Amino acid sequence: IFLTHTSFPSLVRQTTGMRAPKGVPLLVASLPLLTSDTKGQFAQCAAGAFDASFRQIGANLKATGAQGVVIRLGWEANIGSGSHPWGVDGPDQVANYVQCWRHAALALKAGGPGILVEWTNAKKTANTAFHVLDLYPGDDVVDLWGVHYYDTGPEKSTQAIWDKYYTMTFNGGPWGLGTWLAAAQQHGKKLALSEYAVWQQDGQTATAALDYTRRAAAL
C-alpha cells in the first residue's frame, strides 16, 4: 500500500483501523519520511519532532493483523525534493536526513515491535553533489535494502545490454542491479526489487520485455 503525504495527522488517520485481509502473510507499506507540509524539515525530524506520529503509525500497521509488516520508509530520497518532500537535494542535507530516517525507523519499531524497515532508492542518483551510499542510515536500523529498477535508460532488451548494465556504477555508487545487490550484501542485507516495470517502445518486443522480467526474477 502507498500512504499519501499530505500531513502527519493524515498519515495517522490513514493507518488507524486499517486491517489486512485474513491470512495475508506480508503487508508492505510505502510510508513518507516527510509530508507536504513538512517538506525538507530533516533537522526537525532528526530532533524527534515527528516521533510520536511514527510511533502511532507503527502501532497501527502492527495491528492490521498481517503476519508480517515491511515499511518502505521514504523511498527514492536520492532523486530529490522535486519528486518527494523527503528528497535530498544536496550534501548539506545528508547528515540530518540520516538522523531523521533513524529517528523515524526507531519510532516505528517502538510502536510496532517486529516491523521491518526498508531503505529504498531509485537505481541511479543523477545528482553528483553527493553519493547515494552517504545516505545510508545504518545497519542497526535498516532491515532490508530496496531499489526501483524500471527497464529504461536503455531498455535491457538483450542479454548483452543486461550484462553491461548489471555491474554499472555512477559517481562512485551503485547503478546496475548487480552493484545494488553487492552493496546490500556487504551490509548483510537482502535486496528487494521494490518497484520495476517494462517498457515497450522504440520497437522493443513483448518477448524482450518478458526476458527482462525473467532476468530480474532470477536474482
Solvent accessible surface area in square Angstrom, and as a share of the most:
residue,aa,sasa,rsa
1,I,88,0.45
2,F,122,0.51
3,L,9,0.04
4,T,82,0.48
5,H,65,0.29
6,T,87,0.50
7,S,17,0.11
8,F,10,0.04
9,P,81,0.51
10,S,17,0.11
11,L,0,0.00
12,V,35,0.20
13,R,161,0.59
14,Q,58,0.26
15,T,0,0.00
16,T,86,0.50
17,G,53,0.51
18,M,44,0.20
19,R,156,0.57
20,A,17,0.13
21,P,100,0.63
22,K,209,0.89
23,G,55,0.53
24,V,36,0.20
25,P,94,0.59
26,L,89,0.44
27,L,20,0.10
28,V,57,0.33
29,A,0,0.00
30,S,3,0.02
31,L,0,0.00
32,P,0,0.00
33,L,0,0.00
34,L,0,0.00
35,T,0,0.00
36,S,59,0.38
37,D,93,0.48
38,T,15,0.09
39,K,110,0.46
40,G,34,0.32
41,Q,56,0.25
42,F,4,0.02
43,A,53,0.41
44,Q,85,0.38
45,C,1,0.01
46,A,18,0.14
47,A,88,0.68
48,G,21,0.20
49,A,66,0.51
50,F,26,0.11
51,D,24,0.12
52,A,67,0.52
53,S,26,0.17
54,F,1,0.00
55,R,107,0.39
56,Q,84,0.37
57,I,0,0.00
58,G,0,0.00
59,A,37,0.29
60,N,15,0.08
61,L,0,0.00
62,K,95,0.40
63,A,59,0.46
64,T,1,0.01
65,G,66,0.63
66,A,14,0.11
67,Q,137,0.61
68,G,23,0.22
69,V,7,0.04
70,V,7,0.04
71,I,0,0.00
72,R,10,0.04
73,L,0,0.00
74,G,1,0.01
75,W,21,0.07
76,E,25,0.11
77,A,0,0.00
78,N,1,0.01
79,I,72,0.36
80,G,8,0.08
81,S,25,0.16
82,G,85,0.82
83,S,65,0.42
84,H,23,0.10
85,P,10,0.06
86,W,0,0.00
87,G,1,0.01
88,V,1,0.01
89,D,70,0.36
90,G,9,0.09
91,P,80,0.51
92,D,123,0.64
93,Q,43,0.19
94,V,20,0.12
95,A,73,0.57
96,N,58,0.30
97,Y,1,0.00
98,V,22,0.13
99,Q,85,0.38
100,C,0,0.00
101,W,0,0.00
102,R,56,0.20
103,H,60,0.27
104,A,0,0.00
105,A,0,0.00
106,L,93,0.46
107,A,6,0.04
108,L,0,0.00
109,K,48,0.20
110,A,69,0.53
111,G,19,0.19
112,G,0,0.00
113,P,88,0.56
114,G,65,0.62
115,I,4,0.02
116,L,75,0.37
117,V,0,0.00
118,E,5,0.02
119,W,3,0.01
120,T,2,0.01
121,N,1,0.00
122,A,13,0.10
123,K,27,0.11
124,K,64,0.27
125,T,11,0.07
126,A,76,0.59
127,N,51,0.26
128,T,84,0.49
129,A,58,0.45
130,F,7,0.03
131,H,84,0.38
132,V,4,0.03
133,L,69,0.34
134,D,78,0.40
135,L,0,0.00
136,Y,31,0.12
137,P,4,0.03
138,G,18,0.17
139,D,68,0.35
140,D,104,0.54
141,V,1,0.00
142,V,1,0.01
143,D,44,0.23
144,L,36,0.18
145,W,1,0.00
146,G,1,0.01
147,V,0,0.00
148,H,4,0.02
149,Y,4,0.02
150,Y,70,0.27
151,D,0,0.00
152,T,36,0.21
153,G,51,0.49
154,P,53,0.33
155,E,29,0.13
156,K,3,0.01
157,S,36,0.23
158,T,65,0.38
159,Q,93,0.42
160,A,75,0.58
161,I,51,0.26
162,W,18,0.06
163,D,76,0.39
164,K,130,0.55
165,Y,33,0.13
166,Y,59,0.23
167,T,91,0.53
168,M,45,0.20
169,T,78,0.45
170,F,63,0.26
171,N,51,0.26
172,G,72,0.69
173,G,6,0.06
174,P,8,0.05
175,W,36,0.13
176,G,0,0.00
177,L,3,0.01
178,G,9,0.09
179,T,26,0.15
180,W,1,0.00
181,L,42,0.21
182,A,45,0.35
183,A,9,0.07
184,A,0,0.00
185,Q,111,0.49
186,Q,150,0.67
187,H,69,0.31
188,G,71,0.68
189,K,34,0.15
190,K,161,0.68
191,L,35,0.17
192,A,32,0.24
193,L,47,0.24
194,S,33,0.21
195,E,37,0.17
196,Y,95,0.36
197,A,39,0.30
198,V,59,0.34
199,W,96,0.34
200,Q,125,0.56
201,Q,73,0.33
202,D,138,0.72
203,G,73,0.70
204,Q,18,0.08
205,T,78,0.45
206,A,66,0.51
207,T,89,0.52
208,A,12,0.09
209,A,9,0.07
210,L,83,0.41
211,D,40,0.21
212,Y,0,0.00
213,T,40,0.23
214,R,142,0.52
215,R,41,0.15
216,A,6,0.05
217,A,83,0.64
218,A,85,0.66
219,L,95,0.47
